[in-house]
């Protein structure tokens, strides 16, 4: 619909944008009026951002003009959503970040069949699966307990949203003593206010260091981020295999683990088969590669680029 005012995850363009998760918002972006979930707004507020939001619940259809819409859980992060749209031209599902594997801290992913499907391509190889989540979780616990048995409490770097909450619960469920950075602490409290049980942990600060606790810090590229942090073994939980390590990480021995907040290429094939679209679009850092490698999974498949934003309905 060429005259539609609706955009997807726009941070400065358009009159009204669907915001799929708090992860999407850049630190210095100008967020327009958005359609999003209450949980996403609460997480944004921990970063002192308050968008002009039309707050919607999952599975509650609503209309704006001639567009009929419904938010579906993405399964990846608290408040994360896909947007299902019914138009005069057919049905569209915008699903930028899906996680098919069950995560205890968030609602399980839901899908609907659609004529047009838009997916994010965030893992480098569409033909390779990420390490199995269950095994990575078990390996992380085994390594953490092994270090503690030697009198060393690890420092774990991970994404402050989604991954940090999963790791917090994973560690506390094992009865381990945990301290978390203030950014993670605030987001953890949002998860808990929305019903997620993350266990017992404390608030870490450099002024009041928590001894004999596993420490969770946000994964960041900011130099000096580890200044003053205890000298425990450094573990990094990454979202995808291609992520570069933060510059400071090279100065300390590390072990890497992978708990992705989005589906890999193998899992996306299952998504595509379930939605059964006639048109398939990919966006993100590996959009072109996914289009090249997945030809034939839909009658029409194309990449979307930031400087090429066609009207989709």
C-alpha positions in Angstrom: 0.0 0.0 0.0 2.0 2.9 -1.3 0.3 5.5 1.0 0.8 3.5 4.2 2.4 5.4 7.1 3.8 2.1 8.7 7.5 1.4 8.8 9.4 -1.5 10.3 12.1 -0.8 13.0 12.8 2.7 11.6 14.8 5.0 13.8 14.2 8.4 12.2 12.1 7.8 9.2 8.3 7.6 8.8 5.4 8.6 10.9 4.8 5.3 12.6 7.2 2.4 13.1 6.8 -1.1 14.4 9.5 -1.7 17.0 10.3 -5.4 17.2 12.5 -5.3 20.4 14.6 -3.0 22.6 17.7 -4.5 21.0 16.9 -2.6 17.8 17.2 0.9 19.2 20.6 2.5 18.9 21.9 4.6 21.7 21.7 7.9 19.9 18.7 7.2 17.6 15.6 9.3 17.3 12.8 6.9 17.9 9.5 7.9 16.1 6.1 7.0 17.2 6.1 3.2 17.6 4.0 0.2 17.8 5.5 -2.2 20.4 5.0 -4.2 23.5 4.9 -2.9 27.1 7.9 -5.1 28.0 10.0 -3.4 25.2 9.0 0.1 26.5 10.1 -1.0 30.1 13.5 -2.2 28.8 14.0 1.1 26.9 13.2 3.0 30.0 16.2 1.4 31.7 18.3 3.2 29.1 16.4 6.5 29.8 14.5 6.2 26.5 10.7 6.7 26.4 9.3 6.4 22.9 5.8 7.7 22.0 4.4 4.2 21.9 1.2 2.6 21.0 1.5 -0.4 23.4 0.0 -3.6 22.1 -0.3 -7.1 23.6 0.6 -10.4 21.8 -2.3 -12.1 20.0 -4.6 -9.1 20.2 -5.5 -8.1 16.6 -5.9 -4.4 16.0 -6.4 -2.1 13.0 -4.9 1.2 11.7 -6.7 2.4 8.7 -6.9 -0.5 6.2 -4.2 -2.5 7.9 -5.1 -5.3 10.3 -2.3 -6.3 12.5 -1.2 -8.6 15.3 1.9 -8.9 17.4 3.4 -12.4 17.8 6.1 -13.5 20.3 9.5 -13.8 18.7 10.9 -16.2 21.3 14.2 -14.3 21.5 13.9 -11.5 24.1 11.4 -10.2 26.6 8.8 -8.1 24.6 10.3 -9.2 21.3 7.7 -9.5 18.6 7.0 -10.2 15.0 4.3 -8.2 13.2 1.6 -10.0 11.2 -0.2 -7.7 8.8 -3.3 -8.3 6.7 -3.8 -6.0 3.7 -5.8 -5.8 0.5 -2.8 -7.4 -1.2 -2.4 -10.3 1.1 -0.8 -11.3 4.4 2.7 -10.2 5.5 4.9 -11.4 8.4 7.8 -9.2 9.5 10.0 -11.4 11.7 13.4 -9.8 12.1 14.6 -11.8 15.1 13.2 -15.3 15.8 14.4 -17.9 18.2 12.9 -21.4 17.6 14.6 -22.9 20.6 12.8 -22.6 23.9 14.2 -20.1 26.3 12.7 -20.2 29.9 12.8 -16.4 30.4 10.6 -15.4 27.4 7.4 -16.4 25.6 7.8 -19.1 23.0 8.0 -18.1 19.3 4.7 -18.0 17.3 4.2 -17.9 13.5 1.4 -17.4 11.0 1.3 -18.3 7.4 1.8 -15.3 5.1 2.2 -14.4 1.4 5.2 -12.2 2.2 7.9 -13.1 4.8 10.7 -10.7 5.9 13.6 -12.3 8.0 16.8 -11.1 9.4 20.1 -12.7 8.3 22.5 -12.3 11.3 24.6 -15.5 11.1 27.3 -15.7 8.5 26.7 -19.1 7.0 23.1 -20.0 6.1 24.1 -23.7 5.7 25.8 -24.1 9.1 24.0 -24.6 12.4 25.0 -22.8 15.5 26.3 -25.0 18.4 23.4 -26.7 20.1 22.0 -24.4 22.8 21.6 -27.2 25.4 25.1 -28.4 25.1 26.5 -24.8 25.2 24.6 -24.2 28.4 25.9 -27.4 29.9 29.4 -26.6 28.8 29.2 -23.1 30.4 28.1 -24.5 33.7 30.8 -27.1 33.7 33.5 -24.6 33.0 32.2 -22.1 35.6 32.1 -24.8 38.3 35.5 -26.1 37.3 37.0 -22.6 37.8 35.2 -22.2 41.1 36.5 -25.5 42.3 40.0 -24.1 41.8 39.1 -21.0 43.8 38.6 -18.7 40.8 35.3 -16.9 40.1 34.9 -16.2 36.3 33.9 -12.9 34.7 31.3 -13.5 32.0 30.8 -11.0 29.1 27.4 -11.2 27.3 24.7 -9.1 25.7 22.9 -7.0 28.4 19.5 -7.8 26.9 18.2 -11.4 26.4 21.5 -13.3 26.8 22.4 -11.9 30.3 19.0 -12.8 31.7 19.3 -16.4 30.4 22.8 -16.7 31.8 21.7 -15.2 35.2 19.0 -17.8 35.5 21.2 -20.6 34.3 23.8 -19.8 37.0 21.4 -19.2 39.9 19.4 -22.4 39.1 22.7 -24.2 39.8 23.0 -22.5 43.2 26.0 -20.4 42.1 26.6 -17.0 43.7 26.2 -14.3 41.0 26.7 -10.5 40.8 25.6 -8.5 37.7 26.6 -5.1 36.3 24.2 -2.2 36.9 22.9 -2.3 33.3 22.1 -6.0 33.5 20.7 -5.5 37.0 18.1 -3.0 35.7 17.0 -5.2 32.8 16.9 -8.2 35.1 14.4 -6.3 37.3 12.2 -5.7 34.2 12.2 -9.4 33.4 11.3 -10.2 37.0 8.5 -7.6 37.0 7.0 -9.4 34.0 7.1 -12.8 35.6 10.5 -14.3 34.8 12.2 -15.9 37.8 15.9 -15.2 37.6 16.9 -16.5 41.1 19.2 -14.8 43.7 21.9 -12.4 42.5 23.5 -9.2 43.7 24.2 -5.8 42.2 27.9 -5.4 41.3 29.6 -2.0 41.3 33.3 -1.2 41.3 32.8 0.7 44.6 31.3 -2.3 46.3 32.9 -5.3 44.7 31.2 -8.6 45.2 33.8 -11.2 46.2 33.4 -14.9 45.6 30.7 -14.4 42.9 30.5 -15.1 39.2 30.4 -11.6 37.6 28.2 -10.8 34.6 29.2 -7.7 32.5 27.8 -6.3 29.3 29.7 -7.3 26.2 31.0 -4.0 24.8 33.8 -2.7 22.6 34.4 0.3 24.9 38.1 0.4 25.8 38.7 0.2 29.6 35.4 -1.6 30.3 37.3 -4.2 32.4 39.3 -1.6 34.4 39.0 -2.5 38.1 37.2 -5.8 37.4 38.4 -8.8 39.4 41.1 -10.9 37.7 39.0 -14.1 37.4 38.9 -16.2 34.2 37.2 -14.4 31.3 34.3 -16.2 29.6 32.5 -14.6 26.6 29.0 -15.6 25.6 28.5 -14.5 22.0 25.4 -14.1 19.8 27.0 -15.4 16.6 30.2 -17.1 15.6 31.4 -14.1 13.5 31.2 -11.5 16.3 34.6 -9.9 16.9 35.8 -10.0 20.5 36.0 -6.7 22.3 39.5 -5.2 22.0 40.3 -5.5 25.7 39.4 -9.2 25.6 42.6 -10.1 23.7 44.6 -9.1 26.8 43.2 -11.9 28.9 42.8 -15.6 28.4 39.2 -16.4 27.3 36.8 -19.2 26.5 33.9 -18.6 24.2 30.3 -19.9 24.3 27.4 -19.3 21.9 23.8 -18.6 22.9 22.2 -16.8 20.0 19.1 -14.7 20.3 18.2 -15.4 16.7 17.8 -18.4 14.5 20.7 -19.7 12.4 20.3 -20.4 8.6 19.3 -24.1 9.2 16.5 -23.1 11.6 15.3 -20.3 9.3 14.6 -23.0 6.7 12.1 -24.5 9.2 10.5 -21.0 9.6 10.2 -20.5 5.9 8.6 -23.9 5.4 6.1 -23.2 8.2 5.1 -19.7 6.9 5.1 -20.9 3.2 5.5 -17.5 1.6 5.3 -16.6 -2.0 7.7 -13.7 -1.4 10.7 -13.9 0.9 13.0 -11.0 1.8 16.2 -11.0 3.9 17.8 -8.0 5.5 20.9 -7.7 7.7 24.6 -8.1 7.3 24.3 -11.4 5.4 21.2 -10.7 3.4 22.7 -11.1 -0.1 24.5 -14.4 0.9 21.2 -15.8 2.3 19.4 -14.9 -0.9 22.1 -16.6 -3.0 22.3 -19.7 -0.9 18.5 -20.2 -0.3 17.3 -19.8 -3.9 14.4 -22.1 -4.4 13.0 -22.0 -0.9 10.3 -19.5 -2.1 9.0 -18.5 -5.5 10.5 -15.0 -5.1 13.4 -14.2 -2.9 15.2 -10.8 -2.6 17.6 -8.9 -0.2 16.6 -5.6 1.4 19.2 -2.9 1.9 19.1 0.3 4.0 19.4 2.5 0.9 16.7 0.4 -0.9 13.4 0.4 0.9 10.6 -0.7 -1.3 6.9 -0.5 -0.5 6.0 -4.0 0.7 2.2 -3.6 0.8 
